[in-house]
Amino acid sequence: MQLINASVYEERAQARQNEILETKNKRLLERLGKRDKLERTKLYGFLKRKGRGNQVSVLGNLFRVTAQGNKLEKYQGPNLSLWGRC
């Protein structure tokens, strides 16, 4: 049987804890990326089904979805009266 020095054991235990933490963070980032992609897909699917392109109404104000779904820009279009309430 081989005995392990206490300092060697602590070093290995700390290294393992760091690896576990890195793996946990990596998986969290992957999940967030997947969720973000799913939400964008849902948003664009919703807008497509409504036949509005990339425009959405928020509290009566029209916005255009830009920057891959990250940003809303106020819409300045000629047919604002056609939208009404959504």
ABEGO torsion letter per residue (X at the ends): XBBBBAAAAAAAAAAAAAAAAAAAAAAAAAAAAAAAAAAAAAAAAAAAAAGAEABBBBGGBBBBBBGGGABBBBBBBAAAAAAEBX
